[in-house]
Amino acid sequence: MLQKSIIITGAMGAIGQALCKYFTAQGHHVAAIDIHDNIDHLAQHPCLTYFKADLTNETQNKTVIDQIFAAFKSIDALINNAGISKSGMSWKLSLADWQTSFDINITTAFLTTKHCLPH
């Protein structure tokens, strides 16, 4: 199997951790991105590199993607896994909660894809 370089956003969540574990077990290089500092829950593996970034911020997003490309020399796959869920019915959400959800769930995927494609 060819070794690939894979970016996983939202790496600290349960799904992100499972994705990191799966792809590193397959021998792929994984760039795990999350906004959180505490990476104790993330499986330690020689093929895994953690990057902290607020992917809703375009400058941080571009910077971390450029850092990953410089470290890995290629980006073969992007898994836009970052996301949140605000409980409650849509008509009960505040505009601030709606905007936060939209920024993390949609804008992050757009920006990360935008900055990966040139590589």
Phi, psi and chi 1 to 4 in degrees:
 res  aa     phi    psi   chi1   chi2   chi3   chi4
   1 MET       -  138.8  175.4 -169.6  -33.9      -
   2 LEU   -78.0  136.6  -67.6  174.6      -      -
   3 GLN   -78.0  127.1 -162.2  172.9   50.3      -
   4 LYS  -111.2  159.4  -58.9  -70.5 -175.8 -179.5
   5 SER  -105.5  119.9  -63.2      -      -      -
   6 ILE  -123.7  132.4  -58.7  168.6      -      -
   7 ILE  -100.1  132.3  -64.5  174.2      -      -
   8 ILE  -125.1  116.7  -60.5  172.5      -      -
   9 THR   -89.2  158.3   67.8      -      -      -
  10 GLY    64.3   38.0      -      -      -      -
  11 ALA   -67.7  -19.7      -      -      -      -
  12 MET   -86.9  -13.4  -68.9  -57.0  -61.4      -
  13 GLY   -74.1  170.1      -      -      -      -
  14 ALA   -60.5  -44.2      -      -      -      -
  15 ILE   -68.7  -42.2  -65.8  170.4      -      -
  16 GLY   -60.0  -43.0      -      -      -      -
  17 GLN   -63.1  -42.3  -69.9  179.3   46.7      -
  18 ALA   -64.3  -40.2      -      -      -      -
  19 LEU   -63.5  -44.4  -71.5  165.1      -      -
  20 CYS   -59.6  -46.0  -71.0      -      -      -
  21 LYS   -62.3  -44.9 -175.7  176.3  179.9 -180.0
  22 TYR   -62.0  -51.0  174.6   79.1      -      -
  23 PHE   -72.6  -33.3  -74.0  110.1      -      -
  24 THR   -69.4  -35.8   55.6      -      -      -
  25 ALA   -63.7  -26.4      -      -      -      -
  26 GLN   -83.4   -4.3  -58.8  -61.5  -45.0      -
  27 GLY    90.9   10.6      -      -      -      -
  28 HIS   -85.1  151.4  -60.9  -65.2      -      -
  29 HIS   -80.5  127.4  -68.3  -69.8      -      -
  30 VAL  -119.6  128.1  172.3      -      -      -
  31 ALA  -100.1  108.5      -      -      -      -
  32 ALA   -95.7  119.7      -      -      -      -
  33 ILE  -114.3  135.7  -52.2  173.7      -      -
  34 ASP  -157.5  166.0 -152.1  -71.8      -      -
  35 ILE   -88.5  -14.4 -165.1  167.4      -      -
  36 HIS   -85.7  149.3  -59.5  -70.6      -      -
  37 ASP   -82.0  -37.2  -77.9  -38.1      -      -
  38 ASN   -77.7  104.3 -175.5    0.1      -      -
  39 ILE  -105.4   18.2   61.9  169.3      -      -
  40 ASP   -59.8  -31.3  -66.0  -21.0      -      -
  41 HIS   -78.3  -15.5  -58.3  -62.0      -      -
  42 LEU   -81.3  128.5 -156.0   55.5      -      -
  43 ALA   -59.3  131.6      -      -      -      -
  44 GLN   -80.4  129.1  -58.8  -60.5  -51.5      -
  45 HIS  -155.3  142.0 -166.7  -78.2      -      -
  46 PRO   -63.7  -19.0    8.8  -15.3      -      -
  47 CYS   -91.8    0.8  -68.8      -      -      -
  48 LEU  -109.4  131.5 -174.8  134.2      -      -
  49 THR  -125.3  129.7  -53.5      -      -      -
  50 TYR   -94.8  136.4  177.8   74.7      -      -
  51 PHE  -127.9  127.2  -65.3   86.0      -      -
  52 LYS   -94.8  129.8 -179.6 -177.1  178.2 -171.3
  53 ALA  -163.3  149.3      -      -      -      -
  54 ASP   -92.6   99.5  176.0   -3.3      -      -
  55 LEU   -73.3   -8.5  -64.2  176.3      -      -
  56 THR   -77.4  -15.9   64.8      -      -      -
  57 ASN   -92.3  116.7  177.2  -65.3      -      -
  58 GLU   -60.8  -38.1 -175.1  162.7   15.4      -
  59 THR   -64.6  -47.1  -58.9      -      -      -
  60 GLN   -64.4  -38.4  -74.7 -170.9   41.0      -
  61 ASN   -60.6  -52.6 -167.2  -55.9      -      -
  62 LYS   -61.9  -42.2 -178.4  175.7 -176.4  -21.1
  63 THR   -60.8  -46.6  -61.5      -      -      -
  64 VAL   -68.8  -36.4   75.9      -      -      -
  65 ILE   -65.4  -42.1  -63.4  -56.1      -      -
  66 ASP   -63.0  -38.7  -70.0  -16.0      -      -
  67 GLN   -64.3  -41.7  -71.3  172.1  -17.2      -
  68 ILE   -64.4  -45.3  -68.3  166.8      -      -
  69 PHE   -60.9  -42.1 -177.0   74.0      -      -
  70 ALA   -63.3  -37.8      -      -      -      -
  71 ALA   -76.7  -40.7      -      -      -      -
  72 PHE   -97.6  -17.7  -71.1   13.5      -      -
  73 LYS    71.5   -5.0  -52.0  -62.8 -176.1 -129.4
  74 SER  -161.9  159.3   70.4      -      -      -
  75 ILE  -129.1  108.9  -62.7  172.0      -      -
  76 ASP   -94.2  -28.3  -61.1  -55.8      -      -
  77 ALA  -152.1  146.0      -      -      -      -
  78 LEU  -125.3  126.2  166.4   63.0      -      -
  79 ILE  -112.8  104.3  -59.7  173.8      -      -
  80 ASN   -80.0   86.6  -80.4  -50.7      -      -
  81 ASN  -103.0  -14.0  175.2   64.0      -      -
  82 ALA   -62.1  134.5      -      -      -      -
  83 GLY  -177.0  158.3      -      -      -      -
  84 ILE  -134.8  165.1   62.3  166.5      -      -
  85 SER  -135.2  123.4  175.8      -      -      -
  86 LYS   -94.6  123.5  -63.2  -77.0 -173.7  175.7
  87 SER   -72.6  153.8   61.1      -      -      -
  88 GLY   117.9  162.4      -      -      -      -
  89 MET   -77.8  149.0  -58.2  -51.4 -134.1      -
  90 SER   -56.3  -36.0   60.0      -      -      -
  91 TRP   -74.9   -8.9   62.6   87.3      -      -
  92 LYS   -99.6   -9.9  -66.4 -178.7 -179.6 -179.9
  93 LEU   -71.6  141.0  -80.9  177.9      -      -
  94 SER   -76.0  159.6   69.0      -      -      -
  95 LEU   -60.8  -37.4 -179.6   57.8      -      -
  96 ALA   -62.7  -42.8      -      -      -      -
  97 ASP   -66.2  -40.3  -76.1  -14.9      -      -
  98 TRP   -59.7  -47.9  167.4 -101.2      -      -
  99 GLN   -64.6  -40.4 -169.4   62.0   54.9      -
 100 THR   -62.0  -46.6  -61.1      -      -      -
 101 SER   -60.5  -45.3  -64.7      -      -      -
 102 PHE   -62.1  -45.1 -168.1   85.7      -      -
 103 ASP   -60.9  -44.2  -74.3  -13.4      -      -
 104 ILE   -75.9  -42.2  -66.6  169.9      -      -
 105 ASN   -81.1  -31.9  -62.4  -19.9      -      -
 106 ILE  -113.4  -54.1  -54.4  -60.5      -      -
 107 THR   -62.0  -39.7  -56.3      -      -      -
 108 THR   -59.1  -45.4  -69.3      -      -      -
 109 ALA   -63.8  -41.9      -      -      -      -
 110 PHE   -61.0  -51.6  164.5   73.0      -      -
 111 LEU   -64.4  -43.0  -69.5  173.6      -      -
 112 THR   -65.1  -42.3  -51.5      -      -      -
 113 THR   -64.0  -44.4  -57.6      -      -      -
 114 LYS   -56.0  -42.7  172.9 -175.6  173.1  179.7
 115 HIS   -84.3  -19.5  -64.5  -58.0      -      -
 116 CYS   -79.2  -37.2  -79.8      -      -      -
 117 LEU   -55.2  -40.4  -75.3  175.5      -      -
 118 PRO   -64.0  -18.9  -23.2   33.4      -      -
 119 HIS   -90.4      -  -63.5  -68.2      -      -
